[in-house]
Amino acid sequence: RDIEGKPLPATPGMQELLSKKSSLRLGRYVDAVFPALHVAAPWSESETIQLVFDFQTVSEKSQLGPIKAVRDTTLVHVEADEWGPWKDHVRVIRTENYDCAKQDDKLARTIHAELDVPWFLQGIGPGQRDALLDKEAVADGKAKLTGKAHFLVHVPCSLRAAALQRENSAGLRAVVEFGHGLFFNRQEASDEFLLEMANDNGYIIMAMDWRGMSSYDLLVVVKTLMSKPSLFQAIRDNLIQGYANKLALQHFAKHGMLQMDWMKFGEESSPKKVIPPFNSQPPSSIFYGISQGGILGAGYTALSGPTKLIDRAVLGVPGTPFALIMSRSTDFAGYDAIMLLNFYTNRHVRIFLSFAQMLWDSCEGAGLLAPPQLEEFPRMLLQAGLGDPIVPTLAAEALTRALGGVILPNNPRQHIFDIPVQPAASGNSLGPKVTLSELLFKKENASLPLSDDYSGEAFGAGVHFCVRHDKVFIAQVEEFINTGRVLDVCENSGCVRESANCWEEDYDDDVGD
């Protein structure tokens, strides 16, 4: 406004644009920009706007073209007649059988194996962690090489009993692919809470490393942060290859894994029998990722949508985008120290992370779900902890908005920007397509600093880990996996805890106010 309080006139350039009623540029503003502006500021009128501009930062083809091409080519490759049956492409490395007669044993068998996968990187083999995508192979839609990807499968004692037709034994409800945390590997699928859930409900657990962000990639990541930032593209490209590996594993799980000899059980003198399905229904295909597995899992699950390989997904302590999560996490201190060997100040670190995010966008929810998102994706259940210093609540909110998700009526927080409240499952309704459930840890949530400076107090990882171990959230996960129904487990303050001490025996007694 001018000194008299009157609105300033539009700039000459803006006036000229508004006068050209038939211009394509004005048409785009009228169709897209002005309506969006009016939603954000209902009092605004296009005739009184002084200056407006918009620009495209990246095209959908540039950002998502390579990863979608690798996805599509992978499935074309493994479904071709030339590929043949999966049994010819899977090799067992080691089988471990356990004694189900022991009270504490939940596992009947663990299979360590490898499978052939279409390969899109310029190098092949476990040492090629700094390889880039072969642009010609991606563009042509033809994998020039066949690589190998390792995986493991856990079969619980309850499914062994079902195969042997033991009394009071049920069948296979779901094949659950587990996504591990930051720089861990597939061995994290052996966590006690996961094995107990599998044994109680009849799940097969399978896991494969996040190629590009597993323990085997840590040296490449350190080199990238310390001295060679350009290697970040290799991290992104290895993640894309890792997604292709996982989609191949999912395809194998649906087309042959359950009929493999190493999935059958029998007494010494009798033929081996396959594991029967629960209630004669095909098992569900589930993805369950925690921490990094929830962050990357959002992108991976969204990418899988058109393939129909994954029915539902559970994302534990997830978020997006990675650049926001990293610099607001207690885990960031070590990586920040490494990057300051390469940069002068944290301002430079921030700029680098912003540039790196443009590569991350190809692999995580922030990019794969960016409008215009025309591909369907599976139903998802997100579980977060209020007071988590590792993946901030802000990032879980951002992911929920990207997914078009909601919260339930009894969630500890009821007013989250642009995240509506919808009812849980009831009657014939399974509940929302995407749901964010939160656990409030009073002590930890109250002690979070307003800035990202955690130096004044000791901030542990309790909240981050207690979310997956909490019996109320486990019950919500089990119901979602078993039936697809989303339960509102937060009734009567059921999602409020005094503190994150889930390793103590009396933790389960601390429910509500």
Secondary structure, 3 states (H helix, E strand, C coil): CCCCCCCCCCCHHHHHHHHCCCCHHHHHHHHHHHHHHHHHCCCCCHHHCCCCCCCCCCCHHHHHHHHHHHHHHHHHHHHCCCCCCHHHCEEEEEEEECCCCCCCCCEEEEEEEEEEEEECECCCCCCCCCCCECHHHHHHCCCCEEEEEEEEEEEEHHHHHHHCCCCCCCCECEEEEEECCCCCCHHHHHCHHHHHHHHHHCEEEEEECCCCCCHHHHHHHHHHHHCCHHHHHHHHHHHHHHHHHHHHHHHHHHCCHHHCHHHCECCCCCCCECCCEHHHCCCEEEEEEECHHHHHHHHHHHHHHHHCCCCEEEEECCCCCHHHHHHCCCCHHHHHHHHCCCCCCHHHHHHHHHHHHHHHCCCCHHHHCCCCCCCCCCEEEEEEEECCCCCCHHHHHHHHHHCCCEECCCCCCCCECCECECCCCECCECCCCEEEEEEEEHHHHHHCCCCCCCCCCCCCCHHHHHHHHCHHHHHHHHHHHHHCCCCCCCHHHCCEECCCCCCCCCHHHCCCC
